[in-house]
């Protein structure tokens, strides 16, 4: 999308025209000790959304100000809380139908065993890492038939059910077959209560998804519609994209008792040089970065230097953000309501303050906001 702030810089305003560098994978985060129970709360089960709002931008929006005050609106009203020159940053990753059901082909006299795999990350043109269930039934060298026609070999096995699969197909042929035979990988709090269906193939995808590779949607972006984008653009609010391919660990509760004991799963992320230049120029002109979702802000924080200057970035990030972290990029964050004890609730607590977010979540429960991936949203001001 066109970048007004960068255009202004080209007309003579100061800008950083140095060649953007591609940073290597690294870890950033606040790693001090913190009791995970501080991020626990009770959520009535009936508030877990099983379907999204229709239309998408009719979802409710809680606005959480920097002073802790709260307002209630709808997502379609978001432009009223932003200002000309602000820039939305959206994660353009695309969810792949990553859940495959099949069997382990017999080993001699041993019968076939039913297996389910969740493709997690592409390792090559014909290889993926995957989460297998039940993994105890698999050994390196086992042959699998997944869906009707996909065959693969278990090439490696690791802890926590993770395996590597070498497929007989490769490249575009493999991609096409996975799309035809795979299933939308709904989060367990939805998938445990109903089966994925054809509606989910569209519902669990942002309207701007472009880069295939995620096993979970960047859910804050699910609320946008073409009409909402048009309304925001007419207000002078621009948008840029990043890519972070969401892995299966993102939405899981933290099992450790202390945050210092938790290790994030690495996820591949990218910010290109044009987007970085635009965002730097927007901030220099007084605009704010509005991160759409925790994946967008994690990508930005991974790409920023100590002064908040953004450069091109491509590689793995396992950034873990908890209270005490010093944000360097986004001033505003649009996000959904998250699971207790999750890294996502820790991140929003770092952004707006733990006391403020506990107050906001208590208010959301009292007011019957809908939670999690298909739920309502909150707009946080740092």
N, C-alpha and C positions, 0 to 999 in steps of 0.2 A: 504494500500500500504506500501511496505517496507520503512523504515525510515533510510537513510544512517547516518544522524547525530546522531541518537540514537544508532545505531550499533557501531559508533565510541566511543560513551560515554561508552558503555559496555566493550570496549576493554581497558579501563583504563583512559579515559579522565574524567574530573569532570562532574558530572551530578547530578540532583536533584532526588534522589530515594525515597523521602518521599511519603507516601501514599497520593494520590490526594483526595481532599475533594469535596463533592458535595455542591455547594453554594445554598442558597435559592434564591427565586425571589427577585429582587431589582430594583431600579431605579437609573440610572447613567445618567448624561448629564449636559450640560451647560444650565442653566435656567435663564440667564440674559435677560433683556428686549432687543428686537430687532424688528424693524418694518418689518413685513412680506413682504411689498411692495418692500423691497430691493432685494427680490428673484423673482421678476416678470420679464417677458420678453415676447415679441410677437413672436409667431412661425407660419409661413405660414402653412396652413392646409395640403398642398400637401406634406409636409415633414414628416407627421405622417405615419410610415410604417404600411401597412395592411397585409403584408406577409413578412416572413424572407428572408434573402439572401440565395441563393442556389448556391453552397454548403454553409453550415453554416459559415465556416471559411473564406469565401470570403467577409464577411462584412468589411466595412471600419473601420479603427482604427486611432483615433487621439491620438498622444502621447503628453502628457502635462508634461513637465519637471518641476523640483522643482523651477527653475529660471523663469518659466512662458513661456519659448519658446515652440513652437508647431511644430510637425512633422506629416506627413500623411503617413499611411501605410494600411495594411490589417491585420485582426485578425490572419491570418495564419503566419504573420511575428512576432508575439509577442515574440518568443524566442530570436530574435535579440536584444531585449531591456532588457532581463533578463540575469542572469548569473548563472553558476553552483553553487549549494548550496541553491538557492532560492526554496521556497516551495509554490505552489499554494494551497489555501484553498477554497474548493468548498462546496456549500450548497447542500446536497444530498436529500433535500425534494422532494416529488413527488406531482404534482397537481392532485387532485381528480376531477372527473366530477361533480362539486359541485352545478351546477345550475339545479334546478328542477322546472318544470311547472306542475300545477295542479289546484285543486279546493278546496274551503272550502265547505264541505258537508252541506247540508241544515239544518237550525235550524227551525224545524217546518215548517211553511208556507214560510219562507224566501228561495229564490232560491239559488242554488249553486253560489259561487263567484269565479272568476278566481284569482289564486294566483301564484306568483313566489317566490321561496325561494332560497337563496344562503347559503349553509351550510358553516359555518365559523370555528367551532371548536368542536371537539368531547368532550362530557361531560361524557360519559360512554359507555358501550357496546351497548346501545340502545338509546342514546340521543346525540343531537347536539344543539349548539347555531346556530342561523340562522338569516339572514337578509331577512325580508319579504317585499314584495311589491304587493299591497298596504297594509301596516300593519294596517291601520285604520279599515279594514274589519274583523280583527281577534280579538277574545277574548280568555282568558284562558278557556280551556275546549273544544274549537272548534276542530272538526275532519277534517283532510286534506287527500285528495287522491292526491299523487304526481306521475307523470308519469302514467304508466299503472297499477301498482300493489302495490305501496308503500303507506302505511297508517300510520298516525301519529296523535298525540294529541298535541295541544298547551299547554304546561305545565307552561309557564311563559311568561310575556311580559314586555319589558323595553323600554327605550327611543330610538329614532333614528331608529325605525323599527326593533329593535332586539327582537327576541323571542327565547324561548327554545322549542325544539320538543322532544317528547317521541315517539319512533317508535315501531310498533308492531313486527318488526324483530329486531334481535340483532346480534352482533358479525360478523362472516364471512358471514353469510347469508345477513345481511344488507349491508355489503361492496360490495358483489357481485351484489346485486340488484341496488345499487347506480351506480356502474360502467356500468351496462346494460342500465339504464334508464336516467342517468344524462347527462349533457351537459358541455363541456369545458367552464369554466367561463372566457371568454375573457374580458380584461379591457374595460371600457365604451368607450374609444376613438377609439377602434377597433370594439367592439360589437355594437356600435351605428351606424356604417357605413356598416356593413355586418354581416351576421349570421355566427356563428361558424359552422364548417363542419368537415368532417373526417380528412382532412389535419391537422387541429388544434390539434387534439388528439395526433399527433406525434410532430408537430412543436412547440407546447407550452409545451414542456417537455425536460429537459436536457437529454443527453444520459447516465448520471450517476445517474439519479433519482432513489432512493431506498425507502425512508421512506414516505409513503402516509400521507398527511395531509394538504397540501397547497391549497388555493383558487386562488393563483397567482404564476406564475413561478418566480424563481430567474433568471431574464432575462439575466444577464451578462453571465451566464453559457450556454445559448442557442447557443453560437457561437462555442462551442468546438466539434471536431470530433475525432474519433479514430486515424486518421492519425496525427492530431495536437498533441494529447496526446503522441503518439509514438515519434514524432519529439522533443517534449519538454523533454521527458524522456532521449532521446539520448544525449541531451545537459546537463544532470545532474540536471534537474529541477524536483523536486519531487512534490507529491500532497498528501493532507490530506483532510478529509471531516469533516464538522460540519452539524448540522441539525437546521434549523429554519423554522417552518411552517408559511408561509406568510399569513397574514390575509387581509381582504378587505380594511382596512384603510391605508395600506402602500402607495398606489399610489395616494391617494386623495389629492387635494390641501388643504392647511391649510386655514380654514375659519376664524380663529381669526385674528385680526389686529396686534397682538403682539405675538412673539414666547412664551413669558412667560405664555400666556393664553391657549396654545395648550397642549392637553394631548394625548400621543400616546396610541394606542390600545396595550394591552399586547399580546405577541406572545410567543409560547413555543419554547425553544431553547435547544440545547445540544452540548457539546464538551466532548468527552470521554477522559479518562486519557491517553490512548496510543497516541492519536493525540496531546494532550497538551505536553506530554513529548517530542515528536518528534519536535514540533515547538519550544519549549524552547531550545532543543539541536541544532537545525538548526541556531537559532539566536546567540547562544553562539559560534558557529563555523564561524560566519560571514555571514551566509545566511540571506536573507530577506523574510518576510512573504508577499505574494502577495494575497490579498483578492480578490476573484472573486465575486464581487457584494456587495452591501450595506448590504444585509442580513448576509453575511459571516463576514464582519467587525463588525457589530453590535453584533453578537454572540461572537466574539473574545474579544471585548471591555467589554462585560458583564462578561466574564470569567477571565479577567485579574485583578491582584492586582495593587496597586498604582505604583509598579515598573515595571509593564508589564509582570510579571511572570504569565503564564497560568496554571490554574488548571482545573480539571474536573468540568463541570457545567451542571446542568439540572434544568430547571424551566422556569418560565415566565420572560420575559424582556420587559420593555417599555422604553428602553434607547432612548433618543431624543438628537441627536448630531447637534449642530449649531456652527457657528464660535465663537471661544473662547475656544472650547473644546480641551483638551490635549490628543491626541491619544497616546496609550501605546503599541500597537501591530503592525499592518501592516504598512510597509513602502511604499507599492505599492498597488494600487487599480484599478482593471478592472471593469468598469461599463458602462451602457448604458447612453444615453442622456435623461434627466428626465423632468418631467412636471414643468412649472413655479409654484412658491409658494408652492412647495411640500417639505416634510421633506427630500426627497432624494436629491433634489437640495441643500438644506441647508447642508446636510451631506457632499457632495462633495465640497461645498464652505468652510466648516470647514477644509477639508482635504488639499485642494490646495490653498485656499484663494479666497475670493469672487471676487476680481478684476480679478484674473487669470481665474476663471471659467466663468465670464461674457465675458471676451475676447475670451475664447475657444468656448463658445456657439455662440457668434457672428460670429466667423470664421466658425463654423459648419453650420450655416444658410447660410452664403455666399457661402460655398462650397457644399451646398445641401446634407449634411449628412442626413441620415434617423433617425428619433427620436422615442423614447419610446420602448415598449417591443420587437417589432420585428425589431428594428432599428439597427444602427451601434453602435460602442463602443468607449470608450476613456480609455487610460491607464494613470493613474495619479501617479506621484511620489511626496511623501509627502515632 
